[in-house]
Amino acid sequence: MKPIVFERTLPGTNEVFLPGGEPRPVYEPLFEELTKTGPGSWNERLRRAHGLLLDEQHRFGIVEGDKTHPTDWFPRVVPASDWERLEKGVVQRMRAINEFLRRLQAGKEEVVPREVIESSILYDTTVPDRFGPVPVRQVAFDVVAVESERAGQTGGWEYVVIEENAKMPVGLAAMTRRRKMSREVFFPGASSTLPVRPLDGWLQRLGDSLRAASPKGAEATLAVVSSGPADQFYLDHNIYASEMGAILTETKDLTFDRDGYLVHEPSGRRVDVIYERVDEDTLYADLPELIDCHVEGRVHVLFAPNSEIVDDKAVYAFVPEMIRTYLGEEPLIENAETWSLAVPEDRKYATERFGELVVKSRGGYGGKEVMIGPEESEESVERFRRQVMRNPVEYIAQRMIDFSTHVICEANEEEGSFRLVDSYADYRVLALAPDPTDPDVVEIVPGSLTRVAAPGKHVVNISSGGKMKDTWVLGR
């Protein structure tokens, strides 16, 4: 029996194996180490990694349960030339998004129709916009790869952005923990052999970018606002606070002093910048004075009221035109083909092909309110159609993309083999704007949180059965 068996079950091009079934050359060091490890030792390493992650949770006071975030430990490898194309395209989009928000604040926005903005559940026309010179300082771009004419022995992928996430993106904390495990537990040899770009120091760099929103700069007091231990990402919140030198707090521990400044009550410190990891409705319901405090400049809320409109999937559709209009450039990476159901002709097109398309809520996140038409039963498609038609302005539709696949690694000790299962995979690429005044300065974290879908599914979100995966970006 072969020690490694690949099951090709999906139409997308696999990034690990060539069409003939042999591994792509860049993955050979990983396969050599996997074969030497063997299924028995691999399963021992799975148990060790789970224990180390649990130990970290316990150190941060998370003592209930024994679950950690679902992870596949066979990493994704990205050659330098592919990453360079992806990085340039994401930098370009980040610059365009910040210019869009600045123009929106100035009342000069001319690309996104006003009816799209005013109909967004992520935009409140009663709240004044106060984004600052660099409106958003962290955006996660969800990107997929599709085969191009350059694909072959060395890769050669084209990239398509599926959506942007400015509000509460899961990413950097999870990335650094998976990198630590893949380097120390699973693939110490391959991670030394390959020129993998490190993630060391990037959490601190994120903290620098967030503090830059305050006039105090590096001296600003940063607070990570969490909903507490019940949040499934509370470990990440602890990691952010610990490594960024920030206060970790819940809204119940925040108050306002007599001068109207936000104060962390247990420490008595004034808070200059809020990095919220809690739902906006909760944040402002618990702290109703916070909007005025932000608008009047006494605190900076990182995801300022209305800035999260960039997460609206109907606004996403206009990013390529923002690039052309505001930057005078052609987009380096494209959108998925998108129709807004708020537009009558788009709605007619989408409803006639409803079961062939991907239909999403404009303001949804985490795989919620998404229908992958070809993967659903006729009954499910019709049920979702009825839901959409009750308020079509809240939805967009996209053409189905058979994007690239990676693998999920399963060890079979009885058979002495590894089974690698085809699975659709995306990239979550994190862009930071670290300069206090220049939005054209954009840095891309040299890695990504790859997410792999449950076998046979396209939706990669963890809440929909997906798994996280480390991503090794190679240097030259």
Summary of the structure (lengths in Angstrom):
residues: 476
radius of gyration: 22.6
end to end distance: 36.7
largest distance: 74.2
contacts: 1557
relative contact order: 0.20
helix: 38%
strand: 24%
